[in-house]
Structures are given as C-alpha cells and as structure tokens.
Amino acid sequence: MNDIARIALVGDRSPAVRSHTRVPALLEALRVRDGLDLDAYWIPTEDAGADLTGFDAIWVLPGSPYRSESGALAAIRSAREGGIPFLGTCAGFQHTLLEFARHVCGLARAGHAENDPHVADEDAVVIPLACSLVGHEGTVRVTPGSRAARLLGAERTPARYHCNYAPNPRHLDLLREHGLTFSGTDESGEVRIAELPDHPFFLATLYQPELDGDGTRAHPLIAGLATAAVEHARTRITAVPAPA
C-alpha cells in the first residue's frame, strides 16, 4: 500500500488563475500514472502562518499579490527551516527570494515592488520586469548537476510564464553568498530557477511548470516534489513512536 503524503497548496485559490485550475488534474495524474498519492489541502495565505510542520510538502502557488505576504513568507520559512519538501512557482519563486533575503541574509527591509510600490530601490529584492512575461514562452538553461537538471534529465527546458516581476540583480550575489543557488537562467542570463542544495527538496521557478503540456502528466519538477513528499511521509510515519 502506497504512503499518502499531505501537501499544503498555499495560495489564494481562484478559478481565474489558470495555474490553480490545473492542480487537481495534475495531482490525479501523479496518483494514476506515477503511483504518488497526495492528500492536498488548499491553504489561503491568511492562514499559512499557522503550523505547517505536519505536512509532507509545501507548494506556494502563483496568484499575486497575495492577500497576506506574511502568510506566504511564513509557509516558505516553515519548509526551509523544517526540511519539508518545497516548490514555489511564479509568485512563489519571488516570495522565496524575499523570505531568504529577510530571514537568512538579514535584509530586514527587503521588499517586493508589487506588494510595496514605494519600497526603496536598495531594498527591493523583487522588481518590475522591463518587459512583461505574461503569456510568454521561452527556454531555460539549467546548470549541469543541479537538482533541477537531474529532475529534468536535460540542460534546457521550455518554460511558460505569467508574471510581471523578477529578481533584482543587485541582490543576487548576497543571496548566493548565503547559500541560495541559481540553477536556471533564460537565454539572456536572467535568473529563472533557485534551489537550496543542502535541503531535502527546495526548488523555486519564476515560470509555471504546472502549465506544461495538456495537464495529463505532471511536469518533472512537480513529480519530483511529489516523490520527495512521499519519502517525507514515510520518514515521518516511521519516526512516530509505537503505542506502549
């Protein structure tokens, strides 16, 4: 019998967000095609500051501006500090950089320009794109040997976007110095994938892998999250002491 892993889908669920409408079919495809059973719970960002340590994976989904920036950041921090498998896509990627800047790099005033249009230039970790990526499709080059490359089985991957914000280049070196790895870039060298190599599974992409294909098969990065979640569930279950 397969272990059922509990996954927190963090985001303000809306039928107007295409990414959100794709998730149920992707979870079903993971169960049927890959034998990976996930018990999914949608958690609005206002509720994401609660204790998420009982989950086996956390996926921070697109749909910004979130109703609660602090809730989204709390969910990401729970995954990062608790060793819980994590995926952040689109706004989830942006807020991953923001969380890391504040709580690892010590940039207490680090901001996201969509959430705070008046954030000072020197504090803005996420800034508006010069050209919108809404509806854009491109190619991402992946660093050989990275987790992303191992999951994809390739060093190039197609990418579908729906965003208007991206990392501020002025802060990338500081994020790197504190352990965040940027393992994917677009054709012009702009950062598109981030990961923590020492974490059991911690990936974030500016693009939206949930929009890949026709929705009948999960993207390799999503399948990777599901696999890590099932393994986390097994570890969690075996760690629970047997009744006396």
C-alpha positions, 0 to 999 in steps of 0.5 A, a space after each residue: 500500500 502506497 504512503 499518502 503524503 499531505 501537501 499544503 497548496 498555499 495560495 489564494 485559490 481562484 478559478 481565474 488563475 489558470 495555474 490553480 485550475 490545473 492542480 487537481 488534474 495534475 495531482 490525479 495524474 501523479 496518483 494514476 500514472 506515477 503511483 504518488 498519492 497526495 492528500 492536498 489541502 488548499 491553504 489561503 495565505 491568511 492562514 499559512 502562518 499557522 503550523 505547517 510542520 505536519 505536512 509532507 510538502 509545501 507548494 506556494 502557488 502563483 496568484 499575486 499579490 497575495 492577500 497576506 505576504 506574511 502568510 506566504 513568507 511564513 509557509 516558505 520559512 516553515 519548509 526551509 527551516 523544517 526540511 519539508 519538501 518545497 516548490 514555489 512557482 511564479 509568485 512563489 519563486 519571488 516570495 522565496 527570494 524575499 523570505 531568504 533575503 529577510 530571514 537568512 541574509 538579514 535584509 530586514 527591509 527587503 521588499 517586493 515592488 508589487 506588494 510595496 510600490 514605494 519600497 526603496 530601490 536598495 531594498 527591493 529584492 523583487 522588481 518590475 520586469 522591463 518587459 512583461 512575461 505574461 503569456 510568454 514562452 521561452 527556454 531555460 538553461 539549467 546548470 549541469 548537476 543541479 537538482 533541477 537538471 537531474 529532475 529534468 534529465 536535460 540542460 534546457 527546458 521550455 518554460 511558460 510564464 505569467 508574471 510581471 516581476 523578477 529578481 533584482 540583480 543587485 541582490 543576487 550575489 548576497 543571496 548566493 553568498 548565503 547559500 541560495 543557488 541559481 540553477 536556471 537562467 533564460 537565454 539572456 542570463 536572467 535568473 529563472 530557477 533557485 534551489 537550496 542544495 543542502 535541503 531535502 527538496 527546495 526548488 523555486 521557478 519564476 515560470 509555471 511548470 504546472 502549465 506544461 503540456 495538456 495537464 495529463 502528466 505532471 511536469 518533472 519538477 512537480 513529480 519530483 516534489 511529489 516523490 520527495 513528499 512521499 519519502 517525507 511521509 514515510 520518514 515521518 510515519 516511521 519516526 512516530 513512536 509505537 503505542 506502549 
